[in-house]
Amino acid sequence: MERVFGTSKLSVVSGDLLKSPDLDLIVNPANEALKGGVGMCGDIFKAAGWSSLKFACEGYLPDVRGVRCPVGESRTTPAFNLPNAGIVHSVCPIVSDEETPIFIADAYTSALDECARLGYASIGVSSMGPLPASEMADLAISACARWMTANRGSSVREVRMVFSLLGEGPGLRLHFLRSLTNLKES
């Protein structure tokens, strides 16, 4: 399913984000230290080449707390062994509190900002953040739709939400499809 915003589309699909050569960039749900983790983050590090991606991430100097990328922001590295031009590392909170929705929306929109800043046309992302699936889907879809509406002149032509056919993927995809279907026109 997809929705069009001017010349750009937002879609929700089943597939393997790591095997999407037609996407310029993919989003890694990163931690603040930009270190490989578990889940999708670990999968991206393994597929890209752990040591190469680790070295690239270490190029972003940490602050005194070890933070290379604050929550709600994004950093970009090469994709190395992946078939894409780059990886956008977007940091979401790992625990939920009253500011979590703001930071999650910021993580999605900062990834789109990176895509536009670098002049790329397409970006793939999955679910990011510690919220229940339905709330996460509403936040992600509305944040991306608002960004696409506000940035119609950018290079970004496609934002693809990609969900695995395994594990939690099908259930998450259904929540994101419902959010995309119910999205009000802006």
C-alpha positions as CSV (number, residue, x, y, z in Angstrom):
1,M,0.0,0.0,0.0
2,E,1.2,3.5,-0.7
3,R,0.2,7.1,-0.4
4,V,1.4,9.9,-2.6
5,F,2.5,13.3,-1.4
6,G,3.2,15.5,-4.5
7,T,5.9,13.6,-6.4
8,S,6.8,11.4,-3.4
9,K,5.3,8.2,-2.1
10,L,5.2,6.6,1.3
11,S,4.7,2.9,1.2
12,V,4.4,-0.1,3.6
13,V,5.6,-3.4,2.2
14,S,6.8,-6.9,3.2
15,G,10.3,-7.8,2.4
16,D,13.9,-7.7,3.6
17,L,15.3,-4.3,4.2
18,L,18.8,-5.7,3.9
19,K,18.1,-7.0,0.4
20,S,16.7,-3.8,-1.2
21,P,19.2,-2.7,-3.8
22,D,16.7,-0.2,-5.3
23,L,16.8,1.9,-2.1
24,D,19.5,4.5,-1.9
25,L,19.6,4.5,1.9
26,I,18.4,2.3,4.7
27,V,17.8,3.3,8.3
28,N,19.5,1.6,11.2
29,P,17.6,1.9,14.5
30,A,20.8,2.9,16.3
31,N,21.9,3.5,19.9
32,E,23.5,6.8,21.0
33,A,27.0,5.3,20.9
34,L,26.5,4.1,17.3
35,K,27.6,0.6,18.3
36,G,26.2,-2.5,16.9
37,G,23.4,-3.9,18.9
38,V,20.7,-6.6,18.7
39,G,17.7,-7.0,16.4
40,M,17.7,-4.9,13.2
41,C,20.7,-2.9,14.4
42,G,22.8,-6.1,14.8
43,D,21.5,-7.5,11.5
44,I,22.6,-4.3,9.7
45,F,26.0,-4.4,11.2
46,K,26.5,-8.0,10.3
47,A,25.3,-7.6,6.7
48,A,27.4,-4.4,6.2
49,G,30.5,-5.9,7.7
50,W,30.8,-5.4,11.4
51,S,34.4,-4.1,11.6
52,S,34.0,-1.7,8.6
53,L,30.7,-0.2,9.9
54,K,32.1,0.0,13.5
55,F,35.1,1.9,12.2
56,A,32.9,4.3,10.2
57,C,30.7,5.0,13.2
58,E,33.7,5.6,15.4
59,G,34.4,8.5,13.0
60,Y,31.7,10.5,14.8
61,L,33.5,11.7,18.0
62,P,31.6,10.9,21.2
63,D,30.8,13.5,23.9
64,V,31.9,13.0,27.5
65,R,29.0,10.6,28.0
66,G,30.0,8.5,25.0
67,V,27.2,9.8,22.8
68,R,28.1,9.9,19.1
69,C,24.5,10.7,18.1
70,P,21.9,12.1,20.4
71,V,18.4,10.6,20.6
72,G,16.2,12.0,17.8
73,E,19.1,12.7,15.5
74,S,20.8,10.8,12.6
75,R,24.3,10.2,11.2
76,T,25.2,8.5,7.9
77,T,27.9,6.0,7.0
78,P,28.7,4.0,3.8
79,A,26.8,0.8,3.4
80,F,29.9,-1.3,2.8
81,N,28.7,-4.9,2.0
82,L,25.0,-3.9,1.6
83,P,23.6,-3.0,-1.8
84,N,22.7,0.6,-0.9
85,A,24.6,3.9,-1.0
86,G,24.6,4.4,2.7
87,I,23.1,3.7,6.1
88,V,21.4,6.4,8.1
89,H,21.8,5.7,11.9
90,S,18.7,7.1,13.6
91,V,18.6,7.1,17.4
92,C,15.3,6.5,19.2
93,P,14.8,6.3,23.0
94,I,15.2,2.8,24.5
95,V,12.8,3.4,27.3
96,S,9.4,5.0,27.2
97,D,8.5,8.3,28.9
98,E,6.5,11.4,28.1
99,E,9.0,12.7,25.6
100,T,9.3,9.4,23.7
101,P,6.8,10.2,21.0
102,I,8.7,13.5,20.2
103,F,12.0,11.7,20.0
104,I,10.6,8.9,17.8
105,A,9.1,11.4,15.4
106,D,12.4,13.3,15.4
107,A,14.3,10.1,14.6
108,Y,12.2,9.4,11.5
109,T,12.3,13.0,10.3
110,S,16.0,13.4,10.9
111,A,16.6,10.3,8.7
112,L,14.6,11.9,5.9
113,D,16.6,15.1,6.5
114,E,19.8,13.1,5.9
115,C,18.4,11.6,2.7
116,A,17.5,15.0,1.4
117,R,20.7,16.6,2.5
118,L,22.7,14.0,0.7
119,G,20.5,14.3,-2.5
120,Y,19.2,10.8,-2.5
121,A,15.7,9.8,-3.8
122,S,14.8,6.7,-1.7
123,I,15.1,5.5,1.9
124,G,13.9,2.3,3.6
125,V,13.1,2.1,7.3
126,S,11.4,-0.3,9.7
127,S,9.9,0.2,13.1
128,M,12.0,2.2,15.6
129,G,11.4,2.8,19.3
130,P,9.9,1.2,22.5
131,L,6.2,2.0,22.1
132,P,3.3,-0.4,21.4
133,A,3.1,-1.2,17.7
134,S,-0.1,0.7,17.0
135,E,1.2,3.9,18.6
136,M,4.6,3.5,16.9
137,A,2.9,3.1,13.6
138,D,0.8,6.2,14.0
139,L,3.8,8.2,15.0
140,A,6.1,7.0,12.2
141,I,3.5,7.3,9.4
142,S,2.3,10.8,10.5
143,A,5.9,12.1,11.0
144,C,7.0,10.9,7.6
145,A,3.8,12.2,5.9
146,R,4.3,15.6,7.5
147,W,7.9,15.7,6.5
148,M,7.0,14.7,2.9
149,T,4.3,17.4,2.7
150,A,6.6,20.1,4.1
151,N,9.5,19.1,1.9
152,R,7.9,18.5,-1.5
153,G,10.8,20.1,-3.3
154,S,13.4,17.8,-1.8
155,S,15.2,15.0,-3.6
156,V,13.3,12.4,-1.6
157,R,10.8,10.5,-3.8
158,E,10.2,7.4,-1.8
159,V,10.0,6.4,1.8
160,R,9.5,2.7,2.1
161,M,8.5,1.0,5.4
162,V,9.8,-2.5,5.1
163,F,8.7,-5.4,7.4
164,S,10.0,-8.9,7.5
165,L,7.7,-11.9,6.9
166,L,9.2,-13.5,10.0
167,G,8.8,-12.9,13.8
168,E,7.0,-9.7,14.7
169,G,7.2,-8.3,11.1
170,P,3.7,-9.3,9.8
171,G,2.0,-7.9,12.9
172,L,4.0,-4.6,12.8
173,R,3.3,-4.3,9.0
174,L,-0.5,-4.6,9.7
175,H,-0.3,-1.7,12.2
176,F,1.7,0.4,9.8
177,L,-0.8,-0.4,7.0
178,R,-3.7,0.6,9.2
179,S,-2.0,3.9,10.1
180,L,-1.2,4.6,6.4
181,T,-4.8,3.8,5.4
182,N,-6.3,6.0,8.2
183,L,-3.9,8.9,7.6
184,K,-5.9,12.1,7.2
185,E,-5.2,14.3,4.1
186,S,-3.0,17.2,5.0
